């Protein structure tokens, strides 16, 4: 059995290679996923969902954007089941192929003007494939890093795949911003928007070439060998998803609450901001794109720093810095953006994404440490992807509807602040997981650092019997 404790962690070169493979893969997948969100705000409303009211067209485009989130829990169940049975690596390769293929196909789609209602139908089907693939990607990418690394620096190493989200958004927004800068609006609407989607084909080939070179998780291999031995003795093993909801439903709810404010804040600060700045404030498309571009660059760099800080302070304190800060910043953010200054808008987005990073950086290690190895892929994926439906999927839709009904930023601030408060309360009452040995079952003597609440460890141990 491979030792995955802090003392037996892989050499720096080994874990760095695994982190690099996960980061590049997640960056490509998030590039594909976020590209749709940016396109929904900028071009899909006219090319695939033409209406007389720009906000109505955008709202319909965001509904199909949300459909991708609806497919994510299904992807989490399917990928989680097989990831817990056959391994993390195989499923990560499959998710990248599905995501890249769907995104490339979007770049070839005819528009509504060409084939009518068939265009939005095909676009929606491809969006479902994207969501299904991403539902399996997140759990596998963070787990293969978490399970290779040692306990002492898990927050830092596991936060790197998290940086794939702003990395993908940075790449998607950067390509769109470049095209917007060198093309006229007519050329961009005619054919320029297709270029970023077709570029996905090249990125997927690069991602696959790197991803297939990594080794399977040693923690998973050890758990798989143990399961085979138990099966030979006549033991019966339930499906991982059944086991998760039977034994770990509290952890699933904790993961959902942890992601709730983080998910909503991210999509309001990025995808919805493009609508708010261009449609509501009447500013050029480049203003919003460049602001998100700069903010995403800072976000990408600082997420691992927040992860590293969680290795020192704990997952809960760092996450609370972000969620409580976001609850306050929600009421500052839109007020500053309403000033219509590019510099101030950029500052507002950057500060918002810094606070988001404090929630997002420790999250991979935090959620991974909640579950045992034999159900970890299923548990982490289900908790994460169920949150994507109630939070991320609805965030742009709710925000656009609030803007359409009230024509004011105050309801948006209340929505964002309330979401951050949900995460703050969830994490405050959650158990600290920093330092847990991922090779040990939760039924074993606990190795996690206490949360600081009297009796928390004893209470949790009693709950688990």
C-alpha atoms as one frame of an Amber mdcrd trajectory, in Angstrom:
protein
   0.000   0.000   0.000   1.338   3.409  -0.925   1.815   5.747   2.006   0.005
   9.014   1.409   0.728  10.653   4.700   2.718  13.806   4.914   5.861  11.754
   5.465   5.153   9.486   2.502   3.982  12.090  -0.004   5.270  11.830  -3.571
   8.374  13.759  -4.543   7.771  17.365  -5.543   8.385  16.550  -9.234   5.788
  13.764  -9.115   3.019  15.768  -7.484   3.877  18.799  -9.639   3.391  16.717
 -12.795   0.045  15.430 -11.558  -1.068  18.930 -10.579  -0.012  20.237 -13.990
  -2.020  17.565 -15.796  -5.110  18.289 -13.696  -4.729  22.054 -14.063  -4.394
  21.942 -17.846  -7.318  19.552 -18.186  -9.622  21.587 -15.946  -8.564  24.814
 -17.674  -9.585  23.374 -21.048 -12.899  22.083 -19.705 -13.748  25.344 -17.954
 -12.716  27.259 -21.066 -15.328  25.265 -22.976 -17.970  25.720 -20.297 -17.422
  29.449 -19.702 -17.164  30.174 -23.393 -20.833  29.295 -23.666 -21.712  31.655
 -20.797 -19.854  34.558 -22.390 -21.348  33.807 -25.798 -24.830  33.584 -24.234
 -24.386  37.112 -22.910 -22.877  38.537 -26.098 -24.064  36.740 -29.260 -26.353
  33.742 -28.672 -29.246  36.014 -27.719 -29.359  37.346 -31.287 -27.992  34.424
 -33.332 -29.966  31.581 -31.734 -32.733  33.252 -29.696 -33.733  36.422 -31.574
 -36.427  38.558 -29.880 -37.427  42.211 -29.940 -36.273  42.748 -26.332 -32.496
  42.243 -25.794 -32.970  41.264 -22.139 -35.596  38.654 -23.055 -33.266  37.133
 -25.664 -30.458  37.102 -23.119 -32.743  35.507 -20.535 -33.624  32.684 -22.950
 -29.945  32.213 -23.789 -29.137  31.925 -20.085 -31.891  29.324 -19.678 -30.000
  27.058 -22.084 -26.845  28.047 -20.191 -28.548  26.736 -17.019 -29.438  23.455
 -18.730 -25.738  22.633 -18.722 -25.821  22.841 -14.937 -28.861  20.573 -14.735
 -26.878  17.839 -16.517 -23.943  18.164 -14.122 -25.380  16.072 -11.233 -26.144
  13.263 -13.705 -22.549  13.457 -14.867 -21.461  13.473 -11.223 -23.457  10.285
 -10.516 -22.255   8.401 -13.598 -18.622   9.523 -13.458 -18.579   9.209  -9.662
 -19.857   5.610  -9.798 -17.302   4.458 -12.347 -14.565   6.670 -10.897 -14.999
   4.935  -7.542 -15.056   1.528  -9.248 -12.495   1.662 -12.092 -10.355   4.684
 -11.240  -9.996   8.456 -11.479  -7.724   8.651 -14.533  -9.904   6.865 -17.131
 -12.914   9.014 -16.321 -10.876  12.221 -16.534  -9.802  11.345 -20.075 -13.409
  10.600 -21.068 -14.747  13.860 -19.591 -12.196  15.900 -21.540 -13.128  14.170
 -24.823 -16.854  14.739 -24.295 -16.461  18.391 -23.351 -14.073  19.223 -26.177
 -16.162  17.447 -28.791 -19.346  19.262 -27.785 -17.650  22.671 -27.768 -16.005
  22.126 -31.153 -19.386  21.109 -32.588 -20.927  24.358 -31.312 -18.518  26.273
 -33.504 -19.925  24.471 -36.552 -23.626  25.006 -35.781 -25.882  26.853 -38.234
 -27.765  29.780 -36.680 -31.505  30.437 -36.295 -31.509  32.468 -39.486 -30.234
  29.442 -41.427 -32.260  26.500 -40.087 -34.787  28.059 -37.719 -35.760  26.315
 -34.483 -33.337  23.431 -35.136 -30.425  25.737 -34.277 -31.339  26.385 -30.620
 -32.327  22.718 -30.196 -28.922  21.502 -31.378 -27.212  24.125 -29.230 -29.163
  22.954 -26.181 -28.258  19.283 -26.781 -24.569  20.142 -26.993 -24.901  22.210
 -23.828 -26.293  19.136 -22.067 -23.234  17.149 -23.153 -20.999  19.919 -21.780
 -22.749  19.840 -18.428 -22.626  16.046 -18.221 -18.873  16.067 -18.904 -18.115
  18.849 -16.429 -20.151  17.066 -13.762 -17.590  14.277 -13.832 -14.528  16.438
 -14.321 -14.391  18.388 -11.072 -14.473  15.454  -8.670 -11.880  13.445 -10.568
  -9.463  16.327 -11.090  -9.346  17.441  -7.461  -9.321  13.882  -6.106  -6.421
  12.610  -8.172  -4.362  15.523  -6.815  -5.667  15.249  -3.245  -5.001  11.506
  -3.131  -1.484  11.776  -4.568  -0.366  14.547  -2.238   0.340  14.362   1.481
  -1.815  15.685   4.317   0.375  18.655   5.210   0.116  20.589   1.916  -3.106
  19.163   0.477  -4.899  22.519   0.509  -2.191  24.062  -1.662  -1.838  21.228
  -4.172  -5.570  20.546  -4.485  -6.291  24.225  -5.081  -4.425  24.179  -8.391
  -7.160  22.316 -10.293  -9.500  24.935  -8.811  -7.400  27.567 -10.565  -8.496
  25.912 -13.811 -11.841  27.734 -13.453 -10.409  31.273 -13.652  -7.771  29.930
 -16.042 -10.483  28.726 -18.408 -12.477  31.904 -17.940  -9.335  33.949 -18.536
  -8.677  32.060 -21.750 -12.289  32.263 -22.968 -12.668  35.936 -22.106  -9.242
  36.739 -23.528 -10.019  35.139 -26.902 -13.381  36.916 -27.068 -11.829  40.230
 -26.037  -9.130  39.868 -28.713 -11.694  39.129 -31.391 -13.876  42.016 -30.240
 -10.862  44.339 -30.457  -9.765  43.350 -33.979 -13.171  42.741 -35.565 -16.188
  44.853 -36.266 -19.428  43.876 -34.550 -20.743  42.645 -37.906 -17.762  40.353
 -38.515 -17.864  39.050 -34.944 -21.566  38.172 -35.228 -21.084  36.720 -38.700
 -18.191  34.311 -38.082 -15.771  35.603 -35.444 -17.674  34.081 -32.527 -17.023
  30.605 -33.974 -13.232  30.845 -33.647 -13.028  30.314 -29.844 -15.267  27.233
 -30.081 -13.217  25.672 -32.878 -10.028  26.460 -30.971 -11.246  24.014 -28.315
 -10.280  21.112 -30.587  -6.610  22.101 -30.401  -6.756  22.619 -26.631  -8.333
  19.206 -26.055  -5.538  17.435 -27.957  -2.959  19.204 -25.772  -4.900  18.400
 -22.603  -5.264  14.721 -23.497  -1.580  14.381 -24.347  -0.671  15.601 -20.853
  -3.497  13.925 -18.924  -2.874  10.372 -20.167   0.676  10.527 -18.783  -0.316
  10.686 -15.100  -0.560   7.663 -12.831  -3.675   6.450 -11.046  -4.283   7.607
  -7.463  -2.336   5.385  -5.009  -5.064   5.846  -2.385  -7.662   4.560  -4.856
  -5.487   1.583  -5.878  -5.066   0.604  -2.240  -8.823   0.912  -1.600  -9.552
  -1.111  -4.752  -7.239  -3.908  -3.600  -8.938  -3.914  -0.197 -12.369  -4.098
  -1.855 -11.250  -7.099  -3.953 -10.057  -8.890  -0.832 -13.363  -8.240   0.933
 -15.286  -9.445  -2.132 -13.280 -12.688  -2.155 -14.350 -13.219   1.462 -17.983
 -12.901   0.439 -18.498  -9.231   1.291 -21.177  -7.313  -0.584 -20.515  -3.775
  -1.754 -23.300  -1.286  -2.518 -23.190   1.182  -5.407 -21.134   4.241  -4.333
 -24.004   6.705  -4.856 -26.301   4.579  -2.628 -23.601   4.396   0.027 -23.103
   8.173  -0.107 -26.754   8.975   0.536 -27.022   6.267   3.192 -23.979   7.222
   5.251 -22.821  10.655   4.093 -25.930  12.726   3.416 -24.785  15.297   6.006
 -21.500  15.742   4.163 -23.351  16.115   0.852 -25.501  18.894   2.370 -22.387
  20.540   3.818 -20.712  20.473   0.403 -23.819  22.042  -1.184 -23.923  24.818
   1.394 -20.192  25.421   1.097 -20.501  25.885  -2.653 -23.748  27.893  -2.608
 -22.412  31.423  -2.116 -19.192  30.655  -3.966 -21.103  29.431  -7.035 -23.565
  32.325  -7.189 -20.923  34.981  -6.610 -18.691  33.662  -9.371 -21.350  33.685
 -12.081 -22.607  37.123 -11.072 -19.084  38.556 -11.077 -18.271  37.110 -14.505
 -21.075  35.970 -16.838 -23.836  38.255 -15.551 -21.505  41.237 -15.356 -21.226
  41.131 -19.163 -24.999  41.628 -19.393 -25.126  44.264 -16.673 -22.378  46.404
 -18.191 -23.432  46.134 -21.844 -27.248  46.075 -21.623 -28.032  47.939 -18.391
 -25.211  50.486 -18.345 -24.830  50.752 -22.134 -21.031  50.465 -22.072 -18.940
  48.786 -24.790 -18.538  45.011 -24.726 -14.786  45.436 -24.294 -15.248  47.233
 -20.949 -16.765  44.182 -19.280 -14.546  41.669 -21.079 -11.318  43.439 -20.130
 -12.430  43.929 -16.512 -13.174  40.216 -16.162  -9.912  39.429 -17.963  -7.815
  41.373 -15.460  -9.795  40.096 -12.474  -9.466  36.501 -13.660  -5.682  36.852
 -13.961  -5.437  37.942 -10.319  -7.929  35.233  -9.353  -5.841  32.541 -11.054
  -2.679  33.531  -9.193  -4.232  33.905  -5.745  -6.372  30.737  -5.516  -3.339
  28.527  -4.648  -2.295  31.104  -2.051  -5.662  30.755  -0.328  -5.270  26.977
  -0.536  -1.855  27.211   1.100  -3.257  29.457   3.831  -5.908  26.813   4.570
  -3.088  24.354   5.269  -1.983  26.668   8.074  -5.252  28.074   9.428  -7.731
  25.371   8.433 -10.337  25.080   5.680 -13.124  26.744   7.668 -11.399  30.027
   8.688 -10.166  30.773   5.160 -13.535  29.965   3.607 -15.225  32.250   6.133
 -12.891  35.094   5.175 -14.258  34.819   1.642 -17.935  34.240   2.413 -18.288
  36.942   5.078 -16.266  39.322   2.930 -18.486  38.597  -0.070 -21.633  39.238
   1.988 -20.314  42.752   2.640 -18.799  43.339  -0.814 -22.135  42.504  -2.465
 -23.433  45.918  -1.444 -20.282  47.736  -2.573 -19.753  45.924  -5.864 -22.757
  47.080  -7.903 -22.597  50.592  -6.470 -19.048  50.924  -7.788 -19.862  49.333
 -11.151 -22.751  51.807 -11.588 -20.135  54.588 -11.712 -19.278  53.372 -15.272
 -15.534  53.868 -14.803 -13.454  51.102 -16.374 -10.805  51.358 -13.646 -13.391
  51.156 -10.862 -15.280  48.303 -12.558 -12.013  46.383 -12.879 -11.166  47.030
  -9.219 -14.653  45.883  -8.173 -14.406  42.639 -10.139 -10.875  41.945  -8.890
 -11.749  42.420  -5.216 -14.854  40.269  -5.687 -12.843  37.480  -7.292 -10.210
  37.686  -4.546 -12.940  37.037  -1.973 -14.354  34.282  -4.151 -10.892  32.696
  -4.234 -10.850  32.495  -0.445 -13.974  30.315  -0.676 -12.842  28.396  -3.743
  -9.175  27.729  -2.954  -9.646  25.497   0.138 -12.802  23.898  -1.278 -11.173
  21.006  -3.153  -9.341  19.741  -0.073 -12.283  20.552   2.232 -14.823  18.514
   0.253 -12.371  15.684  -0.576 -11.623  15.242   3.122 -15.323  14.769   3.946
 -15.613  11.339   2.272 -14.006   7.881   2.411 -11.994   6.661  -0.587 -14.540
   4.122  -1.824 -17.240   6.811  -2.209 -15.107   9.954  -2.463 -15.576  10.533
  -6.212 -19.349  10.043  -5.907 -19.711  12.096  -2.729 -17.571  15.014  -3.847
 -19.194  15.089  -7.291 -22.761  14.886  -5.975 -22.283  17.585  -3.346 -20.553
  19.862  -5.805 -22.881  19.335  -8.755 -26.157  19.504  -6.820 -24.990  22.924
  -5.663 -24.494  23.882  -9.289 -28.233  23.458  -9.952 -29.556  25.465  -7.004
 -26.792  28.073  -7.229 -24.753  28.498 -10.417 -27.453  27.428 -12.888 -30.000
  29.894 -11.575 -27.671  32.780 -10.738 -27.597  34.524 -14.162 -31.319  33.820
 -14.723 -32.353  35.202 -11.328 -30.049  38.198 -11.772 -31.390  39.043 -15.238
 -34.980  38.693 -14.007 -34.270  40.936 -10.999 -32.674  43.520 -13.257 -35.589
  43.358 -15.709 -38.228  43.700 -12.975 -36.598  46.300 -10.708 -34.098  48.095
 -12.970 -31.904  48.513  -9.888 -28.788  46.931  -8.461 -30.092  46.724  -4.859
 -32.007  43.432  -5.368 -28.861  42.017  -6.970 -26.812  42.963  -3.911 -29.391
  41.369  -1.607 -29.321  38.178  -3.679 -25.535  37.964  -3.676 -25.222  38.895
  -0.004 -27.849  36.334   1.025 -26.077  33.571  -0.903 -22.772  34.402   0.808
 -24.535  34.301   4.173 -25.792  30.749   3.475 -22.214  29.601   2.886 -20.986
  31.442   5.980 -23.516  29.678   8.215 -22.836  26.277   6.631 -19.078  26.523
   7.095 -19.370  27.961  10.611 -21.235  24.846  11.762 -19.189  22.410   9.673
 -16.387  20.258  10.998 -12.767  21.143  10.303 -11.123  18.527   8.063  -7.548
  19.795   7.725  -4.992  17.063   8.381  -7.207  14.061   7.708  -5.417  10.993
   6.326  -7.344  10.182   3.126  -6.204   6.550   3.238  -8.147   5.956   6.452
 -11.890   5.399   6.734 -13.845   7.934   8.753 -14.774   5.095  11.080 -11.097
   4.892  12.013  -9.675   7.126  14.765  -9.913  10.630  13.422  -6.782  12.467
  12.385  -8.405  15.777  11.493  -7.652  18.966  13.350 -10.546  19.842  15.688
 -12.840  22.620  14.500 -12.442  24.601  17.655 -16.040  24.053  18.791 -16.198
  22.147  22.112 -17.180  18.542  21.639 -17.286  18.760  17.837 -14.991  15.798
  17.285 -16.712  13.656  19.886 -20.141  14.502  18.529 -19.135  13.592  14.991
 -17.528  10.361  16.171 -20.714   9.442  18.024 -22.796  10.144  14.926 -20.664
   7.744  12.916 -20.817   5.090  15.599
